[in-house]
């Protein structure tokens, strides 16, 4: 029989209609392999239908279920009960929304505002290098793409930006900066000046304090700090 745990979840709540914030505690018994999104769903069904949270794919690919668990930004769809107990050494968990955008309700933040930083970084090829006559596709060698392939796993969950000690001090944020660095390393990108202008602007990479918290919390195990360091060194 699989192990069960007696859990205490203290959730930071917010009701925009009353402009009220408070902590609410839920007690439950849960199996070891339940995910935290499963715990939230059980709260909705069994205890409190008003608790508001968000998820979409629930396979660690969309980033929408990011929350803070005991101060650590994580994906609620990937965090198993047994792993949380092992990681934090407790069965008591404080659940809060991430901090990169205003809270809409309870654990839901304004994702449109959070993504505004990503939109400014333009995580796509702005101006592709013109192909020679008769060539219909741009081929990138494995060696060239290997330099930035890890960064392409970013799902913009904003865990790194929440953990970053610089994000809230006029820094565009580690994931947005990395998105621009990746395109500078992309041999298809011809527009360099605009990207360099952002990376070395007042909200650019020199706002980074090199705490490497971004790398430490990334659920995709991306060394985000490495790519920001490349920008600081001008090594693209």
C-alpha positions as CSV (number, residue, x, y, z in Angstrom):
1,X,0.0,0.0,0.0
2,X,1.4,3.4,-1.0
3,X,2.3,5.8,1.8
4,X,-0.1,8.7,2.6
5,X,0.6,12.0,4.4
6,X,-1.4,14.2,6.6
7,X,-0.9,17.6,4.9
8,X,-1.5,21.2,5.9
9,X,-1.7,23.7,3.0
10,X,-1.8,27.4,3.9
11,X,-2.8,29.3,0.8
12,X,-2.4,33.0,0.3
13,X,-5.9,34.1,-0.9
14,X,-7.0,37.3,-2.6
15,X,-10.5,38.5,-3.4
16,X,-10.5,41.4,-5.8
17,X,-14.1,42.2,-5.3
18,X,-13.5,43.0,-1.6
19,X,-9.8,43.9,-2.1
20,X,-9.1,41.5,0.7
21,X,-6.0,39.3,1.3
22,X,-5.8,36.5,3.9
23,X,-4.2,33.1,4.6
24,X,-6.5,30.1,4.6
25,X,-5.5,26.7,5.8
26,X,-6.7,23.3,4.4
27,X,-6.0,19.9,6.0
28,X,-6.1,16.7,4.0
29,X,-4.7,13.2,3.7
30,X,-3.0,12.6,0.4
31,X,-1.1,9.9,-1.4
32,X,2.6,10.1,-2.1
33,X,2.3,10.4,-5.9
34,X,-0.5,13.1,-6.0
35,X,0.7,16.3,-7.6
36,X,-0.1,19.7,-6.1
37,X,-2.5,20.5,-8.9
38,X,-4.4,17.4,-7.7
39,X,-4.4,18.7,-4.1
40,X,-5.9,22.0,-5.4
41,X,-8.5,20.1,-7.3
42,X,-9.4,18.1,-4.2
43,X,-9.8,21.3,-2.2
44,X,-12.2,22.6,-4.9
45,X,-14.3,19.4,-4.9
46,X,-14.2,18.5,-1.2
47,X,-13.6,21.7,0.9
48,X,-13.7,25.0,-0.9
49,X,-15.0,25.6,-4.4
50,X,-13.9,29.3,-4.3
51,X,-10.2,28.6,-4.2
52,X,-8.9,29.9,-7.5
53,X,-5.8,28.5,-9.3
54,X,-4.8,27.9,-12.9
55,X,-3.3,25.1,-15.0
56,X,-3.5,24.0,-18.6
57,X,-1.4,21.1,-20.0
58,X,-0.5,19.7,-16.5
59,X,2.5,18.1,-18.2
60,X,5.2,20.7,-17.4
61,X,5.0,22.3,-20.8
62,X,2.9,25.5,-20.5
63,X,4.1,27.0,-17.2
64,X,0.7,28.3,-16.2
65,X,0.6,26.4,-12.9
66,X,3.6,28.2,-11.4
67,X,3.2,28.9,-7.7
68,X,5.5,29.4,-4.7
69,X,5.7,26.5,-2.3
70,X,7.4,27.4,1.0
71,X,8.9,30.4,-0.9
72,X,10.3,28.3,-3.8
73,X,8.7,28.9,-7.3
74,X,7.7,25.6,-8.8
75,X,5.3,24.0,-11.2
76,X,2.4,22.6,-9.3
77,X,1.8,20.0,-12.0
78,X,5.3,18.5,-11.5
79,X,5.6,18.6,-7.7
80,X,4.6,15.3,-6.1
81,X,3.6,15.1,-2.5
82,X,6.4,12.7,-1.6
83,X,9.0,14.9,-3.3
84,X,7.7,18.0,-1.5
85,X,7.9,16.3,1.9
86,X,11.4,15.1,1.1
87,X,12.6,18.5,-0.3
88,X,11.2,20.7,2.6
89,X,11.3,18.1,5.4
90,X,7.7,18.9,6.4
91,X,4.1,18.1,5.6
92,X,3.2,21.8,6.1
93,X,3.2,23.9,3.0
94,X,2.6,27.6,2.3
95,X,1.3,28.2,-1.2
96,X,1.5,31.7,-2.7
97,X,1.3,33.1,-6.2
98,X,4.4,34.0,-8.2
99,X,5.5,37.6,-8.0
100,X,6.1,38.8,-11.6
101,X,2.7,40.3,-12.1
102,X,-0.3,41.5,-10.1
103,X,-2.5,38.9,-8.6
104,X,-5.9,38.5,-10.3
105,X,-7.4,36.2,-7.7
106,X,-5.8,33.8,-5.1
107,X,-3.0,31.9,-7.0
108,X,-3.7,33.4,-10.4
109,X,-1.6,36.3,-11.7
110,X,-2.0,38.6,-14.7
111,X,-0.2,36.5,-17.3
112,X,-0.7,39.1,-20.0
113,X,1.3,41.6,-18.0
114,X,4.0,39.0,-17.2
115,X,4.3,38.2,-20.9
116,X,4.8,41.9,-21.7
117,X,8.5,41.4,-20.9
118,X,8.8,38.5,-23.2
119,X,7.1,40.4,-26.0
120,X,9.6,43.2,-25.6
121,X,12.4,40.7,-25.9
122,X,11.0,39.4,-29.2
123,X,11.7,35.7,-28.8
124,X,11.7,35.1,-32.6
125,X,13.9,35.9,-35.6
126,X,13.2,39.6,-36.3
127,X,15.0,39.8,-39.6
128,X,16.2,36.5,-41.1
129,X,19.4,36.3,-43.1
130,X,18.5,36.3,-46.8
131,X,18.9,32.9,-48.4
132,X,21.0,32.5,-51.5
133,X,19.1,32.1,-54.8
134,X,17.7,28.6,-55.2
135,X,18.0,27.7,-51.5
136,X,14.6,27.1,-49.8
137,X,15.6,26.3,-46.3
138,X,18.2,27.5,-43.8
139,X,20.3,24.7,-42.4
140,X,21.9,25.0,-39.0
141,X,24.7,22.6,-38.1
142,X,24.4,20.5,-34.9
143,X,27.5,22.3,-33.5
144,X,25.8,25.7,-34.0
145,X,22.5,24.8,-32.4
146,X,24.2,22.9,-29.5
147,X,25.4,26.3,-28.2
148,X,21.8,27.4,-27.3
149,X,19.7,24.3,-27.6
150,X,19.2,24.0,-23.8
151,X,17.7,27.5,-23.6
152,X,15.0,26.5,-26.2
153,X,13.4,24.3,-23.5
154,X,12.2,27.4,-21.6
155,X,8.5,27.4,-21.1
156,X,8.2,30.9,-19.6
157,X,6.8,29.7,-16.3
158,X,8.5,32.7,-14.7
159,X,9.9,30.6,-11.8
160,X,13.3,32.2,-12.6
161,X,11.9,35.7,-12.6
162,X,10.2,35.1,-9.3
163,X,13.3,33.8,-7.7
164,X,15.6,36.5,-9.2
165,X,16.7,39.2,-6.7
166,X,17.0,41.7,-9.6
167,X,13.7,41.2,-11.5
168,X,11.8,43.7,-9.2
169,X,14.5,46.3,-9.6
170,X,13.9,47.3,-13.2
171,X,15.4,44.2,-14.7
172,X,13.6,42.7,-17.7
173,X,14.0,39.3,-16.1
174,X,16.2,36.3,-16.7
175,X,13.8,34.4,-19.1
176,X,13.2,37.5,-21.3
177,X,16.9,38.2,-21.4
178,X,17.7,34.6,-22.3
179,X,15.2,34.7,-25.1
180,X,17.0,37.6,-26.7
181,X,20.4,36.0,-26.1
182,X,19.2,32.9,-27.9
183,X,18.3,34.8,-31.0
184,X,21.6,36.6,-30.9
185,X,23.2,33.2,-31.0
186,X,20.9,32.1,-33.8
187,X,22.8,32.3,-37.1
188,X,19.6,33.1,-38.9
189,X,19.1,36.4,-37.1
190,X,20.4,39.4,-39.0
191,X,18.9,42.1,-36.6
192,X,21.5,42.4,-33.9
193,X,21.4,46.0,-32.9
194,X,17.9,46.0,-31.6
195,X,18.6,43.0,-29.4
196,X,21.9,44.4,-28.1
197,X,20.0,47.7,-27.4
198,X,17.6,45.8,-25.1
199,X,20.3,43.6,-23.4
200,X,22.5,46.6,-22.6
201,X,19.7,49.0,-21.7
202,X,18.8,50.3,-18.3
203,X,16.7,47.2,-17.8
204,X,19.2,44.8,-19.4
205,X,21.7,42.2,-18.2
206,X,23.8,44.5,-16.0
207,X,20.9,44.7,-13.6
208,X,21.5,41.0,-12.9
209,X,23.3,40.4,-9.6
210,X,24.5,36.9,-10.6
211,X,22.8,35.2,-7.7
212,X,22.1,32.3,-10.1
213,X,18.7,31.7,-8.4
214,X,17.3,31.5,-11.9
215,X,19.3,28.4,-12.7
216,X,18.6,26.9,-9.2
217,X,14.8,27.0,-9.5
218,X,14.4,26.3,-13.3
219,X,12.1,23.3,-13.6
220,X,13.6,22.5,-17.0
221,X,17.1,22.4,-15.6
222,X,18.3,25.2,-17.9
223,X,21.5,27.1,-16.8
224,X,19.8,30.4,-17.3
225,X,22.6,32.3,-15.5
226,X,25.0,30.9,-18.1
227,X,23.2,32.6,-21.0
228,X,23.0,35.9,-19.1
229,X,26.7,35.6,-18.4
230,X,27.4,35.2,-22.1
231,X,25.5,38.5,-22.7
232,X,27.6,40.3,-20.0
233,X,30.7,39.0,-21.7
234,X,29.5,39.9,-25.2
235,X,30.2,36.2,-26.1
236,X,27.5,35.2,-28.6
